Amino acid sequence: MTESPKTPRPDEVEAEDSGRPTIRDKRRIDPETYELREPSAPTGAADGQDGESAGPAAADPSQIDPAEIEDLKKQVADRTADLQRVQAEYVNYKRRVDRDRDLSRASGVESVLTEFLPVLDSVRAAREHGELTGGFKAVADEIEKVTGRHGLEAYGEPGDPFDPQIHEALMTAQADQITVPTCVTIMQPGYKLKGRVIRPARVAVAEPEPGAVPAAGAESEVSEPSDDAAGE
């Protein structure tokens, strides 16, 4: 019994003449034996290619035009300047957005607290008349706590020196034993929001009588001449 001739690998099939294509099997697994094939050596001569000529020749640095290098450097500098300008514009934009957001929030808080001022006046009047008791007292305390947490503070006490920048004089009268205009009655307290006056205190002011001796702190500071100055 004769053995059947072994089927040649497709990559071993060579063309009988130059007019037929050459077929090469690049599969790593033999489809008949399912065994791993040994990698074959590159056949650069059969392909008509030389291994040294497979890749492009490396450029010679000495053949690069200096003008082209300068042009590339200029392009890089221009792109870098563009990126820096865009970055600066973004930073400025973010700062403006943050500032506008803070101003908008502060304006909204001030608007709400201004609407609460009549409520706080009613709470103060009820406290002065002894009517702030029970559940009403708990609500009033909570309102004052919330408004204070947002920076609202009341000011104005009898005996404070009158300051036209933070006080509004509704009544004036002369009184003795005072040397500067003084708030004697607080008709309506003033309020500050984070140090800024949003409503001046309405007060009755007592002014010193004509010829009253000014207070020690209000006297002009005149230093007595020293011994050296007196000798001169």
C-alpha positions in Angstrom: 0.0 0.0 0.0 1.5 3.2 -1.0 1.2 6.4 1.1 -0.6 9.3 -0.4 1.7 12.2 -1.2 1.8 14.8 1.6 -0.2 17.9 0.9 2.3 20.7 0.6 1.8 23.8 2.7 0.3 26.7 0.8 3.4 28.8 1.5 5.5 26.1 -0.2 3.5 26.3 -3.4 5.6 28.2 -5.9 4.5 29.5 -9.2 5.3 27.3 -12.2 5.8 30.3 -14.3 6.1 34.0 -13.6 2.6 34.6 -14.7 1.0 33.0 -11.6 0.8 34.5 -8.1 2.8 33.1 -5.2 0.7 32.0 -2.2 2.1 32.0 1.3 0.3 30.8 4.4 1.0 33.0 7.3 -1.1 31.1 9.8 0.7 30.1 13.0 -1.3 26.9 13.5 -1.3 24.2 10.9 -5.0 23.6 9.8 -4.4 19.9 9.4 -2.2 18.9 12.3 -3.2 21.8 14.6 0.4 22.1 15.6 2.4 25.3 16.1 4.4 26.1 13.1 8.0 27.3 13.3 8.4 30.9 12.1 10.1 31.0 8.8 13.0 33.3 8.0 12.1 36.5 6.1 12.5 36.1 2.4 13.5 39.5 1.4 15.2 38.3 -1.8 12.1 36.4 -2.9 10.0 39.5 -2.4 12.4 41.6 -4.3 13.1 43.8 -1.4 16.3 44.4 0.5 16.2 44.4 4.3 18.2 47.5 4.5 15.9 49.3 2.1 12.7 48.2 3.9 12.4 51.4 6.0 12.9 55.0 5.1 16.4 56.4 5.5 16.9 58.4 8.6 17.2 62.1 8.0 20.6 63.6 8.4 20.5 66.5 11.0 23.1 68.4 9.1 20.8 68.6 6.1 17.9 70.3 8.1 17.4 73.9 7.0 18.0 76.4 9.9 15.3 78.6 8.6 12.8 75.8 9.0 14.0 75.2 12.6 13.4 78.9 13.4 10.0 78.8 11.8 9.0 75.8 14.0 10.3 77.6 17.1 8.2 80.7 16.2 5.1 78.5 15.8 5.7 76.9 19.1 6.1 80.3 20.8 2.9 81.6 19.2 0.9 78.5 20.3 2.3 78.9 23.8 1.4 82.5 24.0 -2.1 81.7 22.8 -2.5 79.0 25.5 -1.3 81.4 28.2 -3.7 84.1 27.0 -6.6 81.7 27.1 -5.6 80.5 30.5 -5.4 84.1 31.8 -8.8 84.9 30.3 -10.4 81.9 32.0 -8.9 82.8 35.4 -10.3 86.3 35.1 -13.6 85.0 34.0 -13.8 82.7 37.0 -12.9 85.5 39.3 -15.7 87.7 37.9 -18.2 84.9 38.2 -17.3 84.2 41.8 -17.4 87.9 42.7 -20.8 88.4 41.0 -22.1 85.3 42.7 -21.0 86.6 46.1 -22.5 90.0 45.4 -25.8 88.5 44.3 -25.9 86.3 47.5 -25.1 89.3 49.8 -27.7 91.4 48.0 -30.3 88.7 48.5 -29.5 88.3 52.2 -29.6 92.0 52.8 -33.0 92.3 51.1 -34.5 89.5 53.2 -33.0 90.9 56.5 -34.3 94.4 55.7 -37.8 92.9 55.5 -37.3 91.5 59.0 -36.5 94.8 60.6 -40.1 95.7 61.5 -40.5 92.2 63.0 -37.4 92.8 65.2 -38.8 96.2 66.2 -42.0 94.4 67.4 -40.0 91.9 69.3 -38.0 94.6 71.0 -41.2 96.5 71.9 -42.7 93.3 73.3 -39.6 92.6 75.4 -39.6 96.1 76.8 -43.3 95.8 77.9 -42.8 92.3 79.4 -45.0 90.6 76.9 -42.3 88.3 75.4 -43.2 85.1 77.2 -44.0 81.5 76.3 -43.9 80.2 72.8 -43.7 83.7 71.4 -40.4 84.2 73.3 -38.9 81.0 71.8 -39.9 82.2 68.3 -38.5 85.7 68.9 -35.2 84.2 70.2 -34.9 82.0 67.2 -35.5 84.9 64.8 -32.8 87.0 66.5 -30.4 84.1 66.4 -30.9 83.5 62.7 -30.5 87.2 61.8 -27.4 87.5 63.9 -25.9 84.4 62.3 -26.1 86.3 58.9 -24.3 89.3 60.4 -27.2 91.5 61.5 -26.6 93.5 64.7 -28.6 96.2 66.5 -26.9 99.3 67.9 -28.0 102.4 69.8 -28.0 102.9 73.6 -28.9 105.9 75.7 -25.8 107.9 76.5 -24.0 107.1 73.2 -22.4 110.2 71.7 -24.4 111.4 68.7 -22.9 110.5 65.4 -24.7 111.8 62.3 -23.3 109.0 60.2 -25.1 106.3 62.2 -27.8 108.3 64.1 -30.9 110.1 62.8 -31.9 112.9 65.2 -35.7 113.2 65.5 -35.7 115.5 68.6 -33.1 117.9 70.1 -33.0 119.6 73.4 -30.5 121.3 75.7 -29.3 119.7 78.9 -26.8 120.3 81.5 -24.0 118.0 82.8 -23.1 117.1 79.2 -20.4 118.5 77.1 -21.1 116.9 73.7 -24.3 116.0 71.8 -25.6 112.8 73.4 -28.3 110.3 72.5 -30.8 110.4 75.5 -33.6 108.3 74.0 -33.5 105.5 71.4 -36.8 105.7 69.6 -35.8 103.0 67.1 -32.6 101.0 67.1 -30.3 101.0 64.2 -29.0 97.9 62.4 -25.7 97.0 60.8 -25.0 94.2 58.4 -21.4 93.0 58.7 -20.3 96.5 59.9 -22.3 98.4 57.3 -25.3 100.5 58.4 -28.5 99.5 56.7 -30.8 101.6 58.9 -29.7 104.4 61.2 -30.8 104.6 64.8 -33.5 107.2 65.4 -32.8 109.0 68.5 -33.5 112.1 70.7 -30.4 114.2 71.2 -29.5 116.4 74.1 -27.1 119.2 73.3 -24.9 121.0 75.9 -26.0 124.4 77.1 -24.1 127.4 75.8 -20.9 128.0 77.8 -20.7 124.5 79.1 -17.1 123.4 80.0 -16.0 120.8 77.5 -15.0 117.3 78.7 -11.4 116.6 79.5 -11.1 114.4 76.4 -12.5 117.1 74.2 -10.1 119.8 75.3 -7.4 120.9 72.9 -4.2 119.3 73.7 -1.7 122.1 74.5 1.5 120.9 76.0 3.3 123.0 78.5 6.7 124.3 77.3 9.6 122.3 78.6 12.4 123.7 80.5 14.7 123.8 77.5 12.0 125.6 75.4 11.4 128.1 78.3 15.2 128.8 78.4 15.2 129.6 74.8 
